[in-house]
Amino acid sequence: MTLHPYADGERLRILLPRDPAHNDVTVKVRAAPSPEGPWTDLAVSTLGAPFAGPGYVGGDDAMPGLKTVEVRDVVNRADAPARFLKVEVSL
């Protein structure tokens, strides 16, 4: 996870791998203003499907092979005193 400059401001960003062959897991990238929440979904991959959501930037598709997916926060660093990202994986 890094702070990354985008055209619309600096935001937290995470790059994570996704393998479409693993179609038995759901992966969520979530954001919150504090570790206690409330947590909101930035991007979700359900049962091996490509990521989708307001924070999904790119790097994913339904083709076979390992992907490097980019997901970013939807809140600029300048607009929030603190932001947290987490990745949740469930079977």
C-alpha positions as a Markdown table, in Angstrom:
| # | Residue | x | y | z |
|---|---|---|---|---|
| 1 | Met | 0.0 | 0.0 | 0.0 |
| 2 | Thr | 1.4 | 3.4 | -1.0 |
| 3 | Leu | 0.3 | 7.0 | -1.3 |
| 4 | His | 0.1 | 7.7 | -5.0 |
| 5 | Pro | -0.4 | 10.9 | -7.0 |
| 6 | Tyr | -3.4 | 10.8 | -9.3 |
| 7 | Ala | -4.7 | 13.7 | -11.5 |
| 8 | Asp | -7.5 | 14.3 | -9.0 |
| 9 | Gly | -5.2 | 14.2 | -5.9 |
| 10 | Glu | -3.0 | 11.9 | -3.7 |
| 11 | Arg | -4.8 | 8.7 | -2.6 |
| 12 | Leu | -3.9 | 5.5 | -0.9 |
| 13 | Arg | -3.3 | 2.7 | -3.5 |
| 14 | Ile | -2.8 | -1.0 | -3.3 |
| 15 | Leu | -1.5 | -3.4 | -5.9 |
| 16 | Leu | -2.5 | -7.0 | -5.4 |
| 17 | Pro | -2.4 | -10.3 | -7.3 |
| 18 | Arg | -5.4 | -12.1 | -8.6 |
| 19 | Asp | -5.4 | -15.5 | -10.3 |
| 20 | Pro | -8.7 | -16.3 | -12.2 |
| 21 | Ala | -8.0 | -20.0 | -11.6 |
| 22 | His | -8.8 | -19.5 | -7.9 |
| 23 | Asn | -12.6 | -19.3 | -8.4 |
| 24 | Asp | -13.3 | -20.4 | -4.8 |
| 25 | Val | -12.5 | -17.1 | -3.0 |
| 26 | Thr | -14.0 | -13.6 | -2.7 |
| 27 | Val | -11.5 | -10.7 | -2.3 |
| 28 | Lys | -12.6 | -7.3 | -1.0 |
| 29 | Val | -10.5 | -4.1 | -0.8 |
| 30 | Arg | -12.1 | -1.9 | 1.8 |
| 31 | Ala | -11.5 | 1.7 | 3.1 |
| 32 | Ala | -12.4 | 3.5 | 6.3 |
| 33 | Pro | -11.6 | 6.7 | 8.2 |
| 34 | Ser | -10.4 | 4.7 | 11.3 |
| 35 | Pro | -9.5 | 1.1 | 12.1 |
| 36 | Glu | -12.9 | 0.6 | 13.7 |
| 37 | Gly | -14.7 | 1.6 | 10.5 |
| 38 | Pro | -17.2 | 2.1 | 9.1 |
| 39 | Trp | -15.6 | 0.1 | 6.2 |
| 40 | Thr | -16.8 | 0.6 | 2.6 |
| 41 | Asp | -16.0 | -1.6 | -0.4 |
| 42 | Leu | -13.6 | -0.1 | -3.0 |
| 43 | Ala | -13.4 | -3.1 | -5.2 |
| 44 | Val | -14.6 | -6.7 | -5.0 |
| 45 | Ser | -13.6 | -9.9 | -6.9 |
| 46 | Thr | -16.4 | -12.5 | -6.3 |
| 47 | Leu | -15.5 | -16.2 | -6.8 |
| 48 | Gly | -12.6 | -15.5 | -9.2 |
| 49 | Ala | -14.3 | -12.8 | -11.3 |
| 50 | Pro | -12.5 | -9.6 | -12.2 |
| 51 | Phe | -12.5 | -6.8 | -9.7 |
| 52 | Ala | -15.2 | -4.1 | -9.9 |
| 53 | Gly | -16.1 | -1.1 | -7.8 |
| 54 | Pro | -15.5 | 2.6 | -7.4 |
| 55 | Gly | -11.9 | 2.2 | -6.4 |
| 56 | Tyr | -10.9 | -0.3 | -9.2 |
| 57 | Val | -8.3 | 1.3 | -11.4 |
| 58 | Gly | -7.1 | -1.4 | -13.7 |
| 59 | Gly | -5.0 | -4.5 | -14.4 |
| 60 | Asp | -7.7 | -7.1 | -14.3 |
| 61 | Asp | -9.7 | -9.1 | -16.8 |
| 62 | Ala | -11.3 | -12.6 | -17.3 |
| 63 | Met | -8.4 | -14.1 | -19.3 |
| 64 | Pro | -6.3 | -16.8 | -17.7 |
| 65 | Gly | -3.0 | -15.9 | -15.9 |
| 66 | Leu | -1.9 | -14.0 | -12.9 |
| 67 | Lys | -3.0 | -10.3 | -12.8 |
| 68 | Thr | -1.7 | -7.3 | -10.9 |
| 69 | Val | -4.7 | -5.3 | -9.9 |
| 70 | Glu | -4.6 | -1.6 | -8.9 |
| 71 | Val | -7.2 | -0.3 | -6.4 |
| 72 | Arg | -7.3 | 3.2 | -5.0 |
| 73 | Asp | -9.1 | 5.0 | -2.2 |
| 74 | Val | -12.0 | 7.2 | -3.3 |
| 75 | Val | -11.0 | 9.9 | -0.8 |
| 76 | Asn | -8.1 | 12.2 | -1.4 |
| 77 | Arg | -5.5 | 12.4 | 1.3 |
| 78 | Ala | -6.0 | 16.2 | 1.6 |
| 79 | Asp | -9.7 | 15.7 | 2.4 |
| 80 | Ala | -9.3 | 13.3 | 5.3 |
| 81 | Pro | -7.1 | 13.4 | 8.4 |
| 82 | Ala | -6.7 | 9.6 | 8.3 |
| 83 | Arg | -7.6 | 6.7 | 5.9 |
| 84 | Phe | -7.1 | 3.0 | 6.2 |
| 85 | Leu | -7.3 | 0.2 | 3.6 |
| 86 | Lys | -7.6 | -3.6 | 4.2 |
| 87 | Val | -8.0 | -6.7 | 2.1 |
| 88 | Glu | -10.5 | -9.3 | 3.1 |
| 89 | Val | -10.4 | -12.8 | 1.7 |
| 90 | Ser | -13.2 | -15.3 | 2.2 |
| 91 | Leu | -14.1 | -18.8 | 0.9 |
